[in-house]
């Protein structure tokens, strides 16, 4: 569902990739231009062991100057407007930061 909203440069003209190999991982969505990773967590992410693995993964990605946004599968299914609003907020903050440099 989220791919329909990000595909074909629909988010302010930025190019997102789906299921992108990055470091030792495959991330759900990635935009090189924004240094942005978007992860969609399914039900299996509710387990403590998976939470710890996700935290380590996020820290490693962030150590390479990547921003990681995480959403639950339920958020994407039931609250797409706010998911898109959160992504849009990051895009605008990122692009405004670039224009101030």
N, C-alpha and C positions, 0 to 999 in steps of 0.2 A: 504493500500500500504506500509506504513512504517513497519507494523508488519512483512511483508514478509522479510524485511531487518534485523529485530532485532530478530526474532524467531530463536530457535534452536542454541543459542549462536553464532550467526554469527558476532557479533560486538566484536572482540577480545576475544571471549570465555565467555563474560559476559551474565548472565541469566536475561533477561527482562521478565516482566509479563505485561499482557494487562488487562485493566479495573480492576485495583487493588484497593481494599478498603484501605485507608490510612488516619489516623486520622478521621475526619468527612467527608471525600471526597472519590470519586472514581476517581483516576487519570488514564489518558489514557495509559501511560506506566511507569513502575517503575523497577529500578534495585537496589536491596538492596546493592550489593557489591560496587556500585559507589555512593550511596546516591543520585541517579539521578531520577528525575521525568520529563517526557516529556509530554507536553500537545499539542494537535492539536486543534486549534480554528477554528470553523466553522463560517458561516456568522453571526450568532446571537451574536458573540463576538464583533461585530462592534458597538454595542450600549453602550452608556456611562455607563448605570447602570451595564451592564455585565462587562465592563472594571473595574469598581470599585470593583465588587465582585471578579474578577480574581486577582486584586492587593492584596486584603485582604487575599485571599487563598494562593497566592504565599508567602506573608510575614509570614503567619502561618507555611507553609511548610518549609520555609527557617529558621524559628526560631528553627526547629528541625534538623538543619544541613543538609537539603536537598537542592540540586541544582535543580532549575526548568528551563527547556528550553521550550520555547513556539514557535510554528510554526503555520502559518495559513494553513488551508486546501489547499489553492491555492499553497502555497510553496511546500507542499508535492506532490501535483499532477503535478506541472509544473517544479519544481526545486529540485528533489530528490537528485541530486548530492551534492548540497550545504547544504541541510538538513543533509545528512549523514556526510558531511565534518564537520559541526558544532558539531554534536554528537561525531564524532571521535576525534575532537580537545579536547572536554571535557574529554573524556576517557583517552587520552594520558596525558593531564595535571594532571588528578587525579592520574593515575598510576605512573607518574614521581614524583609527590609529595609524594606518599607513599614510593617510593624507596629512597628518600632523608632523610626520618625520621630515 
